[in-house]
Amino acid sequence: MTTFAADHDTSRQLEQLDERTRTAWEDYRASTTALAGPDYEETELVSWERLQRSLGELADERERLAGAAVSASADGDA
């Protein structure tokens, strides 16, 4: 794969991660928006934990992607 193709693929994957991050936050907000009192408290806790899990997974994917991009770039320089 050429460096340009690898860079384009990485860029596309980063855009997908950004979109998935936005979606995770939107899902969190949507799950708690219309609630109040005990319903809010209970739902917010579960939603927050789900959001944090999703954001952690996305951060891991972003880290792997960044590491792969650096590795591919180093291989291309050789």
N, C-alpha and C positions, 0 to 999 in steps of 0.2 A: 504494500500500500504506500502511496506517495505521502510525503509530509503534508501536502495540501489536503489530500483526502482525509488523513488522520485528524488534522486540525478541524476540518469541516465536521467530521463525525463527532469529535469531542465538543465542539461548539453546539451542535444539535442536541447532544446528550445533556449538556449544561442547561440549555434552554428548557428541556423537558423536566429537569430537576427543579428549576425555578418555578415552572408551572405547577408541579406537584407540591411544592412548598406553599404556593399561594392557595392551592386547593385545600391543603391541610388546615391552613388558618381560616379559610372561608367555612369549612365544615365545622370547625370549632365554634366560630361565631354564630353560625346558623343553629347549632344545637342548643345554645343558651339564650338566644335573643328574646324569645317571647316568654321566658320563665321568670318566676319570682319566688322568694321565700325558700322553703325546704326543697321544692322541686328544682330550683336553680342550684342550690348548694350541692345537691346530690348529682345532678347532671353535669354541673361544671367540673366537679372533681373527676368524674369518669372521662369527660371530654378532654380535660387538661392532660390527664395521663395518656390518653390516646394520641393527642397532639404531640406531646413530648416524645413518645415512642416513634411516631412518624418522622418528626424532625431529626431524631437521632439516626434513624435508618437512612434518611436522605443525606445527612452529613457524612455518614460512612460511605455512601455511594459516591458523593462528591469527592471525598478524600481518595478513594480508589481510582476514580477517574482522573484526578489531578496527578496521582502517582503514575498511572499508566501513560499519561500525556508526557510527563517529564521523561519517563523511560524511553518512549518512542522518539522523543526529540533527541535524546542522547544517542540512541541507536542511529538516527539519521545523520548525526554529526560525525560519526566514526568513519 
